[in-house]
């Protein structure tokens, strides 16, 4: 089971960015700029600490979320997608005239038991 997945269109953008920038990471915080939009950075350009939770990997890129933000999203399945438009962040897709976004749905009972009940 996966907590986070990616659309084919977004995966293609990630492959382009990996070819240009090398190893990458996704991070979704609850901060400024694009709010809770997922941002992609060169690995090492984003400082991660114990408050960042690894949710999984999409297209070979680790996807992290800040712990405070995770409290709001822990009962959801996330799908990374991409759309035309310029986001207000430092994410690597911005110069392409694109921005990543999240589609979410509530976890099924089975998924919720798998991801969340073991923590309680």
Chimera marker file (.cmm) of the C-alpha trace (Angstrom):
<marker_set name="trace">
<marker id="1" x="0.000" y="0.000" z="0.000" r="1" g="1" b="0" radius="0.5"/>
<marker id="2" x="1.108" y="3.516" z="-0.761" r="1" g="1" b="0" radius="0.5"/>
<marker id="3" x="0.175" y="6.731" z="0.990" r="1" g="1" b="0" radius="0.5"/>
<marker id="4" x="1.330" y="8.929" z="-1.892" r="1" g="1" b="0" radius="0.5"/>
<marker id="5" x="1.269" y="8.358" z="-5.661" r="1" g="1" b="0" radius="0.5"/>
<marker id="6" x="1.833" y="10.425" z="-8.805" r="1" g="1" b="0" radius="0.5"/>
<marker id="7" x="-0.003" y="10.942" z="-12.084" r="1" g="1" b="0" radius="0.5"/>
<marker id="8" x="1.669" y="10.041" z="-15.369" r="1" g="1" b="0" radius="0.5"/>
<marker id="9" x="1.794" y="13.704" z="-16.391" r="1" g="1" b="0" radius="0.5"/>
<marker id="10" x="3.479" y="14.737" z="-13.133" r="1" g="1" b="0" radius="0.5"/>
<marker id="11" x="5.877" y="11.767" z="-13.355" r="1" g="1" b="0" radius="0.5"/>
<marker id="12" x="7.014" y="12.993" z="-16.777" r="1" g="1" b="0" radius="0.5"/>
<marker id="13" x="7.801" y="16.426" z="-15.308" r="1" g="1" b="0" radius="0.5"/>
<marker id="14" x="9.728" y="14.785" z="-12.466" r="1" g="1" b="0" radius="0.5"/>
<marker id="15" x="11.778" y="12.782" z="-14.994" r="1" g="1" b="0" radius="0.5"/>
<marker id="16" x="12.613" y="16.026" z="-16.859" r="1" g="1" b="0" radius="0.5"/>
<marker id="17" x="13.665" y="17.708" z="-13.623" r="1" g="1" b="0" radius="0.5"/>
<marker id="18" x="15.769" y="14.721" z="-12.551" r="1" g="1" b="0" radius="0.5"/>
<marker id="19" x="17.561" y="14.764" z="-15.911" r="1" g="1" b="0" radius="0.5"/>
<marker id="20" x="18.406" y="18.427" z="-15.430" r="1" g="1" b="0" radius="0.5"/>
<marker id="21" x="19.008" y="18.637" z="-11.660" r="1" g="1" b="0" radius="0.5"/>
<marker id="22" x="19.939" y="15.132" z="-10.473" r="1" g="1" b="0" radius="0.5"/>
<marker id="23" x="18.566" y="13.733" z="-7.195" r="1" g="1" b="0" radius="0.5"/>
<marker id="24" x="15.433" y="15.458" z="-5.937" r="1" g="1" b="0" radius="0.5"/>
<marker id="25" x="13.044" y="15.516" z="-2.982" r="1" g="1" b="0" radius="0.5"/>
<marker id="26" x="9.410" y="16.536" z="-2.627" r="1" g="1" b="0" radius="0.5"/>
<marker id="27" x="8.388" y="18.464" z="0.465" r="1" g="1" b="0" radius="0.5"/>
<marker id="28" x="4.956" y="19.605" z="1.500" r="1" g="1" b="0" radius="0.5"/>
<marker id="29" x="4.772" y="22.037" z="4.380" r="1" g="1" b="0" radius="0.5"/>
<marker id="30" x="2.005" y="24.218" z="5.688" r="1" g="1" b="0" radius="0.5"/>
<marker id="31" x="4.042" y="27.339" z="5.158" r="1" g="1" b="0" radius="0.5"/>
<marker id="32" x="3.863" y="30.427" z="3.031" r="1" g="1" b="0" radius="0.5"/>
<marker id="33" x="4.124" y="30.744" z="-0.736" r="1" g="1" b="0" radius="0.5"/>
<marker id="34" x="1.872" y="28.076" z="-2.221" r="1" g="1" b="0" radius="0.5"/>
<marker id="35" x="0.534" y="27.043" z="1.172" r="1" g="1" b="0" radius="0.5"/>
<marker id="36" x="0.350" y="23.283" z="1.236" r="1" g="1" b="0" radius="0.5"/>
<marker id="37" x="1.405" y="22.657" z="-2.362" r="1" g="1" b="0" radius="0.5"/>
<marker id="38" x="4.104" y="20.023" z="-2.860" r="1" g="1" b="0" radius="0.5"/>
<marker id="39" x="7.436" y="21.512" z="-3.839" r="1" g="1" b="0" radius="0.5"/>
<marker id="40" x="10.360" y="19.746" z="-5.469" r="1" g="1" b="0" radius="0.5"/>
<marker id="41" x="13.972" y="20.642" z="-4.732" r="1" g="1" b="0" radius="0.5"/>
<marker id="42" x="17.426" y="19.357" z="-5.488" r="1" g="1" b="0" radius="0.5"/>
<marker id="43" x="18.357" y="16.891" z="-2.765" r="1" g="1" b="0" radius="0.5"/>
<marker id="44" x="20.349" y="18.830" z="-0.190" r="1" g="1" b="0" radius="0.5"/>
<marker id="45" x="18.691" y="22.188" z="-0.964" r="1" g="1" b="0" radius="0.5"/>
<marker id="46" x="15.906" y="21.534" z="1.537" r="1" g="1" b="0" radius="0.5"/>
<marker id="47" x="16.863" y="21.155" z="5.174" r="1" g="1" b="0" radius="0.5"/>
<marker id="48" x="15.027" y="18.198" z="6.697" r="1" g="1" b="0" radius="0.5"/>
<marker id="49" x="14.862" y="17.526" z="10.427" r="1" g="1" b="0" radius="0.5"/>
<marker id="50" x="13.021" y="15.269" z="12.865" r="1" g="1" b="0" radius="0.5"/>
<marker id="51" x="9.777" y="17.188" z="12.229" r="1" g="1" b="0" radius="0.5"/>
<marker id="52" x="9.671" y="15.975" z="8.610" r="1" g="1" b="0" radius="0.5"/>
<marker id="53" x="7.951" y="12.673" z="7.905" r="1" g="1" b="0" radius="0.5"/>
<marker id="54" x="8.760" y="10.480" z="4.911" r="1" g="1" b="0" radius="0.5"/>
<marker id="55" x="5.430" y="9.465" z="3.360" r="1" g="1" b="0" radius="0.5"/>
<marker id="56" x="6.860" y="7.433" z="0.519" r="1" g="1" b="0" radius="0.5"/>
<marker id="57" x="8.499" y="7.729" z="-2.850" r="1" g="1" b="0" radius="0.5"/>
<marker id="58" x="7.093" y="8.809" z="-6.210" r="1" g="1" b="0" radius="0.5"/>
<marker id="59" x="9.025" y="8.405" z="-9.449" r="1" g="1" b="0" radius="0.5"/>
<marker id="60" x="12.157" y="7.660" z="-7.394" r="1" g="1" b="0" radius="0.5"/>
<marker id="61" x="11.800" y="10.886" z="-5.373" r="1" g="1" b="0" radius="0.5"/>
<marker id="62" x="11.237" y="10.814" z="-1.609" r="1" g="1" b="0" radius="0.5"/>
<marker id="63" x="8.114" y="12.692" z="-0.497" r="1" g="1" b="0" radius="0.5"/>
<marker id="64" x="8.270" y="14.416" z="2.897" r="1" g="1" b="0" radius="0.5"/>
<marker id="65" x="5.693" y="16.350" z="4.864" r="1" g="1" b="0" radius="0.5"/>
<marker id="66" x="6.146" y="18.478" z="7.966" r="1" g="1" b="0" radius="0.5"/>
<marker id="67" x="4.767" y="16.764" z="11.063" r="1" g="1" b="0" radius="0.5"/>
<marker id="68" x="2.333" y="19.605" z="11.835" r="1" g="1" b="0" radius="0.5"/>
<marker id="69" x="0.913" y="19.407" z="8.315" r="1" g="1" b="0" radius="0.5"/>
<marker id="70" x="0.813" y="15.611" z="8.518" r="1" g="1" b="0" radius="0.5"/>
<marker id="71" x="-1.600" y="15.801" z="11.469" r="1" g="1" b="0" radius="0.5"/>
<marker id="72" x="-4.164" y="17.314" z="9.081" r="1" g="1" b="0" radius="0.5"/>
<marker id="73" x="-3.429" y="14.898" z="6.228" r="1" g="1" b="0" radius="0.5"/>
<marker id="74" x="-2.773" y="11.580" z="7.998" r="1" g="1" b="0" radius="0.5"/>
<marker id="75" x="-6.172" y="10.160" z="7.064" r="1" g="1" b="0" radius="0.5"/>
<marker id="76" x="-5.772" y="10.945" z="3.362" r="1" g="1" b="0" radius="0.5"/>
<marker id="77" x="-4.212" y="9.340" z="0.318" r="1" g="1" b="0" radius="0.5"/>
<marker id="78" x="-2.276" y="11.870" z="-1.758" r="1" g="1" b="0" radius="0.5"/>
<marker id="79" x="-1.726" y="11.971" z="-5.505" r="1" g="1" b="0" radius="0.5"/>
<marker id="80" x="0.847" y="14.404" z="-6.901" r="1" g="1" b="0" radius="0.5"/>
<marker id="81" x="-0.341" y="16.041" z="-10.106" r="1" g="1" b="0" radius="0.5"/>
<marker id="82" x="0.802" y="18.982" z="-12.206" r="1" g="1" b="0" radius="0.5"/>
<marker id="83" x="-1.061" y="21.843" z="-13.827" r="1" g="1" b="0" radius="0.5"/>
<marker id="84" x="-0.244" y="24.823" z="-15.971" r="1" g="1" b="0" radius="0.5"/>
<marker id="85" x="0.276" y="28.034" z="-14.099" r="1" g="1" b="0" radius="0.5"/>
<marker id="86" x="2.922" y="29.654" z="-12.038" r="1" g="1" b="0" radius="0.5"/>
<marker id="87" x="3.084" y="28.849" z="-8.373" r="1" g="1" b="0" radius="0.5"/>
<marker id="88" x="4.532" y="31.243" z="-5.821" r="1" g="1" b="0" radius="0.5"/>
<marker id="89" x="7.366" y="29.090" z="-4.571" r="1" g="1" b="0" radius="0.5"/>
<marker id="90" x="10.957" y="28.100" z="-5.244" r="1" g="1" b="0" radius="0.5"/>
<marker id="91" x="9.959" y="24.694" z="-6.582" r="1" g="1" b="0" radius="0.5"/>
<marker id="92" x="11.940" y="23.529" z="-9.630" r="1" g="1" b="0" radius="0.5"/>
<marker id="93" x="8.927" y="23.150" z="-11.953" r="1" g="1" b="0" radius="0.5"/>
<marker id="94" x="7.999" y="26.860" z="-11.725" r="1" g="1" b="0" radius="0.5"/>
<marker id="95" x="10.280" y="28.006" z="-14.618" r="1" g="1" b="0" radius="0.5"/>
<marker id="96" x="8.476" y="25.459" z="-16.846" r="1" g="1" b="0" radius="0.5"/>
<marker id="97" x="5.209" y="27.372" z="-16.336" r="1" g="1" b="0" radius="0.5"/>
<marker id="98" x="3.871" y="24.486" z="-14.250" r="1" g="1" b="0" radius="0.5"/>
<marker id="99" x="3.129" y="23.784" z="-10.632" r="1" g="1" b="0" radius="0.5"/>
<marker id="100" x="2.618" y="20.608" z="-8.683" r="1" g="1" b="0" radius="0.5"/>
<marker id="101" x="-0.576" y="20.131" z="-6.714" r="1" g="1" b="0" radius="0.5"/>
<marker id="102" x="-2.159" y="17.453" z="-4.560" r="1" g="1" b="0" radius="0.5"/>
<marker id="103" x="-5.377" y="15.539" z="-5.112" r="1" g="1" b="0" radius="0.5"/>
<marker id="104" x="-6.491" y="13.861" z="-1.913" r="1" g="1" b="0" radius="0.5"/>
<marker id="105" x="-9.088" y="11.370" z="-0.810" r="1" g="1" b="0" radius="0.5"/>
<marker id="106" x="-9.851" y="9.811" z="2.538" r="1" g="1" b="0" radius="0.5"/>
<marker id="107" x="-8.061" y="6.556" z="3.222" r="1" g="1" b="0" radius="0.5"/>
<marker id="108" x="-10.148" y="3.417" z="2.973" r="1" g="1" b="0" radius="0.5"/>
<marker id="109" x="-10.740" y="1.537" z="6.233" r="1" g="1" b="0" radius="0.5"/>
<marker id="110" x="-8.062" y="-0.950" z="5.198" r="1" g="1" b="0" radius="0.5"/>
<marker id="111" x="-5.548" y="1.805" z="4.359" r="1" g="1" b="0" radius="0.5"/>
<marker id="112" x="-6.331" y="3.682" z="7.566" r="1" g="1" b="0" radius="0.5"/>
<marker id="113" x="-5.763" y="0.549" z="9.630" r="1" g="1" b="0" radius="0.5"/>
<marker id="114" x="-2.494" y="-0.099" z="7.816" r="1" g="1" b="0" radius="0.5"/>
<marker id="115" x="-1.091" y="3.433" z="8.078" r="1" g="1" b="0" radius="0.5"/>
<marker id="116" x="-2.555" y="4.825" z="11.275" r="1" g="1" b="0" radius="0.5"/>
<marker id="117" x="-3.693" y="2.112" z="13.681" r="1" g="1" b="0" radius="0.5"/>
<marker id="118" x="-0.197" y="0.715" z="14.120" r="1" g="1" b="0" radius="0.5"/>
<marker id="119" x="0.877" y="4.139" z="15.469" r="1" g="1" b="0" radius="0.5"/>
<marker id="120" x="-1.795" y="4.257" z="18.165" r="1" g="1" b="0" radius="0.5"/>
<link id1="1" id2="2" r="1" g="1" b="0" radius="0.2"/>
<link id1="2" id2="3" r="1" g="1" b="0" radius="0.2"/>
<link id1="3" id2="4" r="1" g="1" b="0" radius="0.2"/>
<link id1="4" id2="5" r="1" g="1" b="0" radius="0.2"/>
<link id1="5" id2="6" r="1" g="1" b="0" radius="0.2"/>
<link id1="6" id2="7" r="1" g="1" b="0" radius="0.2"/>
<link id1="7" id2="8" r="1" g="1" b="0" radius="0.2"/>
<link id1="8" id2="9" r="1" g="1" b="0" radius="0.2"/>
<link id1="9" id2="10" r="1" g="1" b="0" radius="0.2"/>
<link id1="10" id2="11" r="1" g="1" b="0" radius="0.2"/>
<link id1="11" id2="12" r="1" g="1" b="0" radius="0.2"/>
<link id1="12" id2="13" r="1" g="1" b="0" radius="0.2"/>
<link id1="13" id2="14" r="1" g="1" b="0" radius="0.2"/>
<link id1="14" id2="15" r="1" g="1" b="0" radius="0.2"/>
<link id1="15" id2="16" r="1" g="1" b="0" radius="0.2"/>
<link id1="16" id2="17" r="1" g="1" b="0" radius="0.2"/>
<link id1="17" id2="18" r="1" g="1" b="0" radius="0.2"/>
<link id1="18" id2="19" r="1" g="1" b="0" radius="0.2"/>
<link id1="19" id2="20" r="1" g="1" b="0" radius="0.2"/>
<link id1="20" id2="21" r="1" g="1" b="0" radius="0.2"/>
<link id1="21" id2="22" r="1" g="1" b="0" radius="0.2"/>
<link id1="22" id2="23" r="1" g="1" b="0" radius="0.2"/>
<link id1="23" id2="24" r="1" g="1" b="0" radius="0.2"/>
<link id1="24" id2="25" r="1" g="1" b="0" radius="0.2"/>
<link id1="25" id2="26" r="1" g="1" b="0" radius="0.2"/>
<link id1="26" id2="27" r="1" g="1" b="0" radius="0.2"/>
<link id1="27" id2="28" r="1" g="1" b="0" radius="0.2"/>
<link id1="28" id2="29" r="1" g="1" b="0" radius="0.2"/>
<link id1="29" id2="30" r="1" g="1" b="0" radius="0.2"/>
<link id1="30" id2="31" r="1" g="1" b="0" radius="0.2"/>
<link id1="31" id2="32" r="1" g="1" b="0" radius="0.2"/>
<link id1="32" id2="33" r="1" g="1" b="0" radius="0.2"/>
<link id1="33" id2="34" r="1" g="1" b="0" radius="0.2"/>
<link id1="34" id2="35" r="1" g="1" b="0" radius="0.2"/>
<link id1="35" id2="36" r="1" g="1" b="0" radius="0.2"/>
<link id1="36" id2="37" r="1" g="1" b="0" radius="0.2"/>
<link id1="37" id2="38" r="1" g="1" b="0" radius="0.2"/>
<link id1="38" id2="39" r="1" g="1" b="0" radius="0.2"/>
<link id1="39" id2="40" r="1" g="1" b="0" radius="0.2"/>
<link id1="40" id2="41" r="1" g="1" b="0" radius="0.2"/>
<link id1="41" id2="42" r="1" g="1" b="0" radius="0.2"/>
<link id1="42" id2="43" r="1" g="1" b="0" radius="0.2"/>
<link id1="43" id2="44" r="1" g="1" b="0" radius="0.2"/>
<link id1="44" id2="45" r="1" g="1" b="0" radius="0.2"/>
<link id1="45" id2="46" r="1" g="1" b="0" radius="0.2"/>
<link id1="46" id2="47" r="1" g="1" b="0" radius="0.2"/>
<link id1="47" id2="48" r="1" g="1" b="0" radius="0.2"/>
<link id1="48" id2="49" r="1" g="1" b="0" radius="0.2"/>
<link id1="49" id2="50" r="1" g="1" b="0" radius="0.2"/>
<link id1="50" id2="51" r="1" g="1" b="0" radius="0.2"/>
<link id1="51" id2="52" r="1" g="1" b="0" radius="0.2"/>
<link id1="52" id2="53" r="1" g="1" b="0" radius="0.2"/>
<link id1="53" id2="54" r="1" g="1" b="0" radius="0.2"/>
<link id1="54" id2="55" r="1" g="1" b="0" radius="0.2"/>
<link id1="55" id2="56" r="1" g="1" b="0" radius="0.2"/>
<link id1="56" id2="57" r="1" g="1" b="0" radius="0.2"/>
<link id1="57" id2="58" r="1" g="1" b="0" radius="0.2"/>
<link id1="58" id2="59" r="1" g="1" b="0" radius="0.2"/>
<link id1="59" id2="60" r="1" g="1" b="0" radius="0.2"/>
<link id1="60" id2="61" r="1" g="1" b="0" radius="0.2"/>
<link id1="61" id2="62" r="1" g="1" b="0" radius="0.2"/>
<link id1="62" id2="63" r="1" g="1" b="0" radius="0.2"/>
<link id1="63" id2="64" r="1" g="1" b="0" radius="0.2"/>
<link id1="64" id2="65" r="1" g="1" b="0" radius="0.2"/>
<link id1="65" id2="66" r="1" g="1" b="0" radius="0.2"/>
<link id1="66" id2="67" r="1" g="1" b="0" radius="0.2"/>
<link id1="67" id2="68" r="1" g="1" b="0" radius="0.2"/>
<link id1="68" id2="69" r="1" g="1" b="0" radius="0.2"/>
<link id1="69" id2="70" r="1" g="1" b="0" radius="0.2"/>
<link id1="70" id2="71" r="1" g="1" b="0" radius="0.2"/>
<link id1="71" id2="72" r="1" g="1" b="0" radius="0.2"/>
<link id1="72" id2="73" r="1" g="1" b="0" radius="0.2"/>
<link id1="73" id2="74" r="1" g="1" b="0" radius="0.2"/>
<link id1="74" id2="75" r="1" g="1" b="0" radius="0.2"/>
<link id1="75" id2="76" r="1" g="1" b="0" radius="0.2"/>
<link id1="76" id2="77" r="1" g="1" b="0" radius="0.2"/>
<link id1="77" id2="78" r="1" g="1" b="0" radius="0.2"/>
<link id1="78" id2="79" r="1" g="1" b="0" radius="0.2"/>
<link id1="79" id2="80" r="1" g="1" b="0" radius="0.2"/>
<link id1="80" id2="81" r="1" g="1" b="0" radius="0.2"/>
<link id1="81" id2="82" r="1" g="1" b="0" radius="0.2"/>
<link id1="82" id2="83" r="1" g="1" b="0" radius="0.2"/>
<link id1="83" id2="84" r="1" g="1" b="0" radius="0.2"/>
<link id1="84" id2="85" r="1" g="1" b="0" radius="0.2"/>
<link id1="85" id2="86" r="1" g="1" b="0" radius="0.2"/>
<link id1="86" id2="87" r="1" g="1" b="0" radius="0.2"/>
<link id1="87" id2="88" r="1" g="1" b="0" radius="0.2"/>
<link id1="88" id2="89" r="1" g="1" b="0" radius="0.2"/>
<link id1="89" id2="90" r="1" g="1" b="0" radius="0.2"/>
<link id1="90" id2="91" r="1" g="1" b="0" radius="0.2"/>
<link id1="91" id2="92" r="1" g="1" b="0" radius="0.2"/>
<link id1="92" id2="93" r="1" g="1" b="0" radius="0.2"/>
<link id1="93" id2="94" r="1" g="1" b="0" radius="0.2"/>
<link id1="94" id2="95" r="1" g="1" b="0" radius="0.2"/>
<link id1="95" id2="96" r="1" g="1" b="0" radius="0.2"/>
<link id1="96" id2="97" r="1" g="1" b="0" radius="0.2"/>
<link id1="97" id2="98" r="1" g="1" b="0" radius="0.2"/>
<link id1="98" id2="99" r="1" g="1" b="0" radius="0.2"/>
<link id1="99" id2="100" r="1" g="1" b="0" radius="0.2"/>
<link id1="100" id2="101" r="1" g="1" b="0" radius="0.2"/>
<link id1="101" id2="102" r="1" g="1" b="0" radius="0.2"/>
<link id1="102" id2="103" r="1" g="1" b="0" radius="0.2"/>
<link id1="103" id2="104" r="1" g="1" b="0" radius="0.2"/>
<link id1="104" id2="105" r="1" g="1" b="0" radius="0.2"/>
<link id1="105" id2="106" r="1" g="1" b="0" radius="0.2"/>
<link id1="106" id2="107" r="1" g="1" b="0" radius="0.2"/>
<link id1="107" id2="108" r="1" g="1" b="0" radius="0.2"/>
<link id1="108" id2="109" r="1" g="1" b="0" radius="0.2"/>
<link id1="109" id2="110" r="1" g="1" b="0" radius="0.2"/>
<link id1="110" id2="111" r="1" g="1" b="0" radius="0.2"/>
<link id1="111" id2="112" r="1" g="1" b="0" radius="0.2"/>
<link id1="112" id2="113" r="1" g="1" b="0" radius="0.2"/>
<link id1="113" id2="114" r="1" g="1" b="0" radius="0.2"/>
<link id1="114" id2="115" r="1" g="1" b="0" radius="0.2"/>
<link id1="115" id2="116" r="1" g="1" b="0" radius="0.2"/>
<link id1="116" id2="117" r="1" g="1" b="0" radius="0.2"/>
<link id1="117" id2="118" r="1" g="1" b="0" radius="0.2"/>
<link id1="118" id2="119" r="1" g="1" b="0" radius="0.2"/>
<link id1="119" id2="120" r="1" g="1" b="0" radius="0.2"/>
</marker_set>
